[in-house]
Amino acid sequence: MNEEKIIKIINSIRPYLLMENGDIEFLKYENNYVYIKLSGACQNCAYNDMTINQGIYETLKKEIPEIKGVINLQN
C-alpha cells in the first residue's frame, strides 16, 4: 500500500479537525489497518469514535477499499 496516498487523504481531513481545535497524525499502515493518533480537542472528545469510524475510516475506504479499519493509538 502506498502510505503517501493515505497521508494525502488524512491531510485532506486535517482542516476539519483543526477547526475544532483537534488534529490527526498518521502513524503507520499495517495488515490493512491505518494507525493514527488524534490530538488536541479530538483526543478526549466524546465523539472521537464517530469521527474515526464515520469520518476518517469512511473517507479512506472510498479511496482504498482494502482498508479494514482505523485504529487510534494514544500515548
C-alpha positions, 0 to 999 in steps of 0.5 A: 500500500502506498502510505503517501496516498493515505497521508494525502487523504488524512491531510485532506481531513486535517482542516476539519479537525483543526477547526475544532481545535483537534488534529490527526497524525498518521502513524503507520499502515499495517495488515490493512489497518491505518494507525493514527493518533488524534490530538488536541480537542479530538483526543478526549472528545466524546465523539472521537469514535464517530469521527474515526469510524464515520469520518476518517475510516469512511473517507479512506475506504472510498479511496482504498477499499482494502482498508479494514479499519482505523485504529487510534493509538494514544500515548 
